[in-house]
Amino acid sequence: MNQTEVSTQNKNEKELLELEQHSCFNKTWLLQLNSQEQLNNYICLICKQITNNPIKINCPQHKDNNNLLIVGKNCLKQFLNNNNNICPIEYHNDCKYYNMEIIQNQINELDVICLRQYKQEKINSIIVMCDFKGKIKNINDHLNNSCPLKIVNCWFKQFGCNYSCIKNKLQDHLISEMKYHFDLVMKRMEIMQEEMKQLQLENEKLKLEIQLKEKEKFILQKEEDFNQKKNQTEIKQEEEELKITQNNNNNNNNNNLLNFDLFFSSSKLINTLIGHNGRVWSIDYLTFDNNEFICSGSHDNTIRLWDIKTYKQIQIITGHLSHIFCVKFSSYHFYNNNRITICSSSSDRTIRLWDIQNSKQLQIFNEHTNSIYGIVFSQFNGGKYLCSASYDKSIRLWDIEISKSLYIFKGHINGVLCVDISLPSSSSKNNLIGTIGGNGYNICSGSADNTIRIWDIETNKQLIIFKEHNDWVKSIKYGSYNSGIIGGSNTILSGSHDKSIRLWDIRSNQQIQIFKGHIGGINVVEYSPFIIDNNSNIICSGSWDNTIRFWDIRSNKELYTIQRYENDDSGIYCVNFFIKDK
């Protein structure tokens, strides 16, 4: 067999992989030994070939269809993946189907000739004959074991011989090329001997490096022992300074804190922004050049920008192919380029950044494989990092500056619904430049597996898991070192569809508080800017029960409830605090 013939046979071998991949069977091949009438009931509606692993389409939308609606399993899988789960019969959502083992058993009993023989006859290049005639169920065993047309590689392929031929011709090649194969083996042995010498040299070099590192380690340990005593004194001084700062923040009713009693006595609905024609899943707030803006993401696949002073919509952004679950103003573009940029995540599996001034898309991240529910920018390194939570069970950390996914965090056993990045600690609040690794930053995530997980960014490993929630965890927030909240940056606030809000201490890996009172699942939790009795331990929650509730962490009591319209059962999906200029 010459190399041209081998190349043709190798091409045919690749086509035979369709059997291993469970694709539908070639109808012309089956017509060699079967009549058209025998095959009519086995035609795949998608590829028009004979179905393999037949699936019956059973959607209620076409239950009155009297035809046998069958497709091959692999054809249906590819079609649904490429068409957002739309049915191939009438193009509606949520296609229903089930396996048809009886039909598969019937197809398995159809008579066929050898598939390799059929491929040869197609190209009119019959070199060796295969007289196999049998059932489809026996074809794989024949092709893999007894077929005389099977292409095999030379025994010396690993040494560099790339010859291929029909297996009953291999012995001729081995005998005729014996010297060539011997030379290949000897050449490989020479290379291996040279590699052994190189490894010995590297081993000696490694031993010297280890000895040097041991000496360096000894010296560093001595320096660490000396510095530890010095650092303990500095830490105590920083703790005292932090206490003073927190007391000043609580005692000074500045622009960042609002008196809760005043809010309680005067709270009312100021205005309603109308424009979306679907649920609003997310909002964010920004002050820019003495103007105030809100952006919103909706079930109607649009992002909208609103002017707070005029309560009017000023821009609508389209481009996502499905619902938008989260929107954030990009702190990176604000601080570095002084421009308004909105970041959005969607069930179309993408994250997109939009330049508002120029009305165009700047970037797109499309490495997630399912809906993306939560996104958050880092509050360090100028917002350079973006974290995303996806229903593909993963969390990703992105570098906005270089448009690259840096880390993937995996461990959740169901979709991830919310995510947050820890704030700078009191000891690192001035160190906002450089690489993210080594600064002690963590990520927390909440999932449909009912758990909260804490991840170390530097090592890409899970540190803590909280399992007390008994339903989806929909919202999660880190505390900050100067928030005034008990525990500060070592706390995490979470809200779940189990109708509870919980506060966690990262240091002790324990639940601190649980707040109950909502009669519907919790969609959002926030640390509030309000103070009461010179203390800012107030949190807020929004629920399916159409209420926004405020809670006092110290007393574990509900302070105030804002009730939406009685006939409105859409629920509260997002809450954001900002102080509006008068």
N, C-alpha and C positions, 0 to 999 in steps of 0.2 A: 504493500500500500504506500503510495507516495504522499508527500506532505500536503498537497492540495486536497487529496481525498480525505486525509486525516482531519484537515481543517473543516471540511464539509461535515464530517461525522461529528466533530466536536460541537459545531453549531447545532446539529440535531440533538446532541446530548443536552444542551442548554434548554432546548424546547421541551425535552422530556421532563424537566423540572416542574412543569405545570401539573403533573400528576401528584408530585410530592406536596405542592402548594394547594392542592385540592381545588384547582380551577375547573371550570366546566370542560367536558370532553369534546374533542373535535367531531362534528357531525359527519363530515365526509369520511373520516376514519371508521366510524361505526357503521356507515352505509355499505362498507365492504362485505359484511356478513349479515346485515339486518335490513329489513325493508323500511321505507319511509313511514308506513303505517305503524310499525312497531315503535318508532321513535317519536311520533307526533305528541304523545302525552308527556314527554320528558323535556320539552324545549324550554330553555331559560328565557324569561321575558326580557332580560337585560342584554345578554350577549348573543342570544339566538342559537346557542350551541346546546349540547345535551347536558343537563344539570348534573353536577357532582355535589353531594351533600345537599339535596333539595330542601328548600324552605318554602312553606306555604304562607303567602301574604294573607293576613286575616284581620285587616283593619275594619272597624265598624262602618267607615265611610263608603265602602263598596261591598257590603255584605250581600247585596242583591245581585252581584255579578255571578253569573252561572258558569263562567269559564274557570278552569283550573289555574289559579294564579301562582305559579311556582317559579323560583329563581334559584340559582346556585348560591350556596352560602358565601363563598368568597366574592362573587359578583355583588351580592346585596351589601356585604360589609363595606366594600370599596365605594359603592354608590352612596350609602348613608354617610360615610366619612366625608365624602366630597361635596355633599349637598345638605349639610346641617340636619341630618336625620329626617329628611323629607322623603315621603313614600314614593317609590318609582312608578306607582300605578296612576294616582290622581294628584300627586304633588301637594300633599298635606303634611302637617307635622305629626310626630309621634307614631311612626309606622309600627304595626303589630304583626308578629309572625311566629311560626313554630316549625320545628323540624318534622320531616316526613320520612321516618325510618322505613315504612313499608315501600314507598316509591324507591328509596335508595337500594333496598334489597332487590327490587325488580331490575333496576339498572345494573346492579352488580352481576346479574345473571345473563346480561347481553353478551353475545359472542363477538370476539375481536381477533384480528391478526396482530402480530408483533408490531408495536408502534415504531420501532426502528426500521423494520422492513417497509412499513407504510411510508416513512419519511424518505427512504431510498427510492422507492418507486415513484414518488412525487418528482424527484429531481433526475429521474432516468439514469441513475448511476448505481446500478446493482453490482456490488463487488462480491459480497458473500450473502448467501440466502439464509433466511431464518423462516422455518416452516411452522412456527408456533401458531396454533389456533386454540383459543380457550375463552374463559370468562373474564370480564373486566376485573372481578375480584382477585384474579390470579396474575394480572398483568405486572404489578410491581415486583412480585417475587420472581417472575420470569426475567424482567429487565435487569434486576440487581444480581441474579445468580446464574441462570442457564443460557441467556441469550448469546449466541455466537457473534453478534454485531456490537457487543459492548466494547467501548474504547477504554484501554488501560494505559497507564504510564509505565515507562521503563523503571525497573527495580532500582536503578542508579540515579533516579531523578534528584534525590537529596544531595548527590555529589555533583550535579550539573548537567546531566543528560536530560534533555527536554523532549525526547522522542516519545510519540504516542502511536498506538496501532490497535487493531482488533486483537482480542486477547489470544486467539489461537495462532497469531503471527509473532507473538512476543518472543518465543523461544528462538526463532530465526535471527531476530535482532540481537539477542543476548550472545549468541554464538558468534555471529559475524563481527560484532563490535567489542570483543573481549578485551583486546589490547587498549582500546579507547577508554573502556570502563576502568581498567587497571590504572591507567595514567590519571584518571580523575580522582580515584581513591588515594593514590600516592600524593597528588597535589594537595588534597584536603588534609592529609596527615602532616605535610610540611607546614601548612597554615596553622594547624592546631598546635604544633610544636612551638611555632613562633609566638602564638597567643599565650601558651603556658609560660614562656620566658617573660613576656610582658606582664603577666599576672604576678609572677614572682617578684619582679621589680616593684610593681605597685603595692604588693603586700609589705615589702620592706619599708617603702615610703609611708604606708599607713601606720606601721608600728611606730615610726619616728614621730608622726603627727599626734598619735595617741599619747605618747610620752610628754610631748610639749603641752597638750591640752590638760593633762593631769597637773602639770606644774602651774599652768594658768588658772585652773580651777582652785588650786590651793591658795594662790595669791588673791583671787577674787573673793573667796570665802572669808579670808582675813579682813578684806576691805568691807565686805558686807556686814560682818560682825561689828566693825567700828561704826559704820553708817547707821546701823539699826538703832543704836542708842541715841544718835543724833536725831533720826527721823521721828522717834517716839515723842520727843519734846516738841518738834515742829507740828506734828499731828494734833497734839493737845492745843497748841496755839490756834490752829485753823478751826478746830471745833468751837473754841470760844468765840472766834470771829464770826463763824456761821450763826451761832446762837444770837449774837448781837444783831446781825443782818436780818435774821428772821423776826426778831422782836421789833426792829425798826419798820419792816414791811407790814407787820400786823398793826402797829400803833399808828402808822401814817396812812390815812385814808387817801392814797394817791390815785393816779389814773388807772392803775392796774387792778384795784380792788373796789368793789361796790358794797355799800351797806345793804345787807339782806333785808333788814326790817323795812328800809325805805322801798326796796323792790317789791316786797310782799304787799305793802299798803297801796302801791301805785301801779302795779303791773297791769297791762292791758294790751290787746292786739293793736299794733300801730298801723300795719298795712299788710296786704296780701299781694304777692307777685304772681301774676297769672300769665301763662304762655305755654307751658308744657301740656301735652295731652296724654301723659302717662305718669305713673308714680315717680316722684323725685327721690332718688336713692341717696344722694350726697350733695352737700353744699360746702363752700369754703369762702373765706373772707380775706380781703386785701385792701390796704391803704396805699395809694400810689399818687404822688404829686398832688397832695391835698384832696384827692378824690377817694371815694369809698366804693368798693365793688364786691359783689357776690357772684360766684360761678356755681352752676348747678348741673348735675348729671341725672338723666331720666331714663325710664323704661321706654320712652319714645325714640331712643337712639340718638338724642341730641344733647349738646352742651350749650348752655345759655349764659350770657354775661349780663349782669344787671347793675344799674347805677343806683346806689342807695339813696343819694340825695333826691333824685327825681322819682324813684321807685319804678323806673322804666327799663325794659329790656333794650340793650344797645347792640347786642350781637348774638347770632345763633351759629353754632358750629356743627356741621354734619361731616361724616366720614367714617364713623364706626358702623359696622354692619349689624350690630345687635345692641342689647340693653347696656347702658353705662352705669356701672355700680359705684364708682368712686371718682371724685374730681379733687384736685389739689392745685393751688397756685404754686408754681415752681419757685422755691426760695433761691435755688442756684442761679436761675436766669435773672431774678430780681436783684440779687446782690452783686452779680458779676457783670451783667449787661444792662442793668437798669431798664428792663422791659417786662411787660406782663406776658407770662407764659403759663398756660394751663396744661396740667398733666391729667390724663383720664385712663381708666381701665374699664374693660368691657367683657361681656360674655362672648364676644367674637375672638377671644384669646389674645388680644393685643393691648399694649400700653402705648399711648400716643401723646406727644407733646405738641402744643399748638401755639404759634406766634400770633398773639392777638392783634398787635399793631399792623402786621402785614397780612393777616388773615390767611395763614398757610400752616401746613403741618411741618414741624421741624424734624422730629424723630419718631421712629416706631420700634418697639421691642416686641418680638413675636415668638419667643422661645417657649412660653407656657403652652400646654396642650389642652387646656380647658379654661372655663370662665375665670376671670381675675376679679376678685371681690374687693380687696383692700390694697391701698398704696399709701406710703408715708415717706416724706423726705427727712434726711438726717438733720438734726439741729446742731451739727458740728461740721467742720470743713466746708462751710458756706453752702450747705445743702447739696453737696456734690453727690451724695449717695441716695438711692431710691430703693425702698424695700417693697415687695409685692407678695400678695397671698393669693393662691389659686386653688380652684377645685381639683386640679391635677395632683393634690396632696403635697405640693411643694411650696417653699418660700424662696424667693430669689432676691439677691442684693445686686443692684446695678450701679455702675459708675456713669453718671450722666455726661461727664466731660468727654469720655472716650467712647460712649455708646456701647458698653460691654457688660455682660453678665459676669460678676466676679465670683459669687458663691451660690450654691444651691443647697438648701437645708431640707433634708428628707427624714421622716419619722412618723408623721401623722398617718393614720390608716383611713382617713376620709378627707374630704375637701377642706382646705384652709380658708376661713371666712374673714379673718381680721388679723392685723399685724401692727406692731409698733416698735420703734427703735429707742433704746434708752437714751436719756439726756446726759449731757456732760456732768460728771460728779463735781463736787466742790473742789476736789484736788486737781481736776483736769479742765476746769472751765476756761482757763486762759490758753490752753493748748489746742487750738482749733485748726491747726494746719498739719500737713504730713499725711502719712498713710493711715488707713483705718485700723490695721492690725496693731495689737499691743497696747491700745488705749483703754482696754477693759469694757468696750461697748458690747451690749447684748441686744438680742431681738426676742420679743415675746410674740406668740401667735395663738390664736383661738380657732377651733376646728369643729366640723360636724361630727368628729369622733368624740365630742364632749370634753376634750382635754385642753389645757393651757400648757404650752411648752416654752421654756427659756433656752435660747441658743447663744453660744459664745461665737462671736464673729471671727475672732482670730483663729480658733481651732476648727470652726465649722462643725462643732459637736453640741449635742443636747446636754444641758446642764441640769434642768429641773423639769418635772412634769407634775401638774396639779390635776386631779381626777374627780374633784368633789361635785362639779356640775353634772347633771344627769340629762342634759339636752344640749343642742348646738350652742357653742359659744360665739355670739355674733359681734361683740365689741370688746376691745381691750385697750388700756391706756397705762403708760408708765407715769408715776409721780415724778416731780422734779425736786432738786435739793433745796430750792428756795421757795417752794410752793406753800409752805406752812402746814401741809398735810402731815398727819402723824406718820412717821416713817420716811417721809420725803421721797428721794429717788429710789429707795429700796422697796417701794410699794407698787403693786399692780392692781388696777381696777378692772373688773370684768362684768359683762352682762350676758345673760343666756336666755334661750327660749324656755328654760325651766322656771321662768318668772322671777329669778333671783338676781341680785347684784352682790358681788363678793369682792372683798379687799384682801390682798395677799401680801405677806412679808417674804421677800426673796431671801433675806439672810437666814431666817429660821425655817424656810420652806413650809410655812404654815398659813392657813387661812386666819385672818385677823377678825373680820366682820362679815356678816351676811345680812342683807337688807331685803325684806319681803313686804309686799303690799300691792304690787302690780297684779292684775288679774289676767294679763296677757304676757306673751314672751317679750323679753327685752331686746331691742334692736340697737340701742346706742347708750353709752355711758360717757360722762365727761367729768373732770375736775372743774369746779365752778370758780369764777373770780370773786365770789361774794364773801363777805366777812360778817360774823355775828359775834357780839361780845368780844371784839378785837381778835377774833380767831377765824381762820379761813378753812376750817375742816368741813367744807360743804361739797357734796357731790351731786350730780344730776343724772337722770335716766329718762329715756324715751321708750315707749312700748307699743305693742299691737293694741293695747286697751285704750289708745287715743289720749293718753295722759303723759305729761312731763312732770316728774316728781323730783323734789329736792330733799336731801337726807343729811342729817348731822352725824358725822362719823363718831364723835365723842359719846353721844347718847344713844346712837343706833335708832334714832327716831326720824319719821317723815316730818319735814318742816312745812312743805307747801306743795300743792298740786295744781297744775294748769290743765284744764279739761278742754279738749277740742269739741267741735260741734257734736251734739248728741247723735245726729243721723249720719255722721261721718265715721265709717268703720275701717278706713284705710290704714290707720296706725301711724305712729311717729317713727320715721326711719333715720333721721339725722338731726343733730343739735349742734349749734355753733354759738360761741359767745363772742361778742365784740361790743366796744363802747362807742356809741354813735355820737359824733360831734353835734353840738346844739347849734 
